[in-house]
């Protein structure tokens, strides 16, 4: 796919995202890990014991999507789903030892994808791009808040 430099920013970001995801997906597949599981694993490596709903919100996906992914991840031995004695309603998600060990194998793959994407860019260019993208994210979040308050 050839990027069109004159494209709107949204198209450029979307094309870059697709490239990142394809590159990561290819690497994850070599370890029999699905790209969809990567998102949940990344969150759980930072914070275990979330409810399915909290995990869905963190991942930015609908709860039914999370349920399907968690069932598959439980079957693969990456997570365990538990009720707490004080709250039988919610289901909490924890990594298994295998799920925890995946972090050491998979995070370097994501770092490799980032290094490939940033190849040839100076530290200054990376810093400016990071600030610009973070600013876009904040601006769009503010727009969404205003619309919802609306």
Secondary structure, 3 states (H helix, E strand, C coil): CCCCCCCCHHHHHHHHHHHHHHHHHHHHHCCCCCHHHHHHHHHHHHCCCEEHHHHHHHHCCCHHHHHHHHHHHHHCCCEEEEEECCEEEEEEEEECHHHHHHHHHHHHHHHHHHHHHHCCCCHHHHHHHHHHHHHHHHHHHHHHHHHHHC
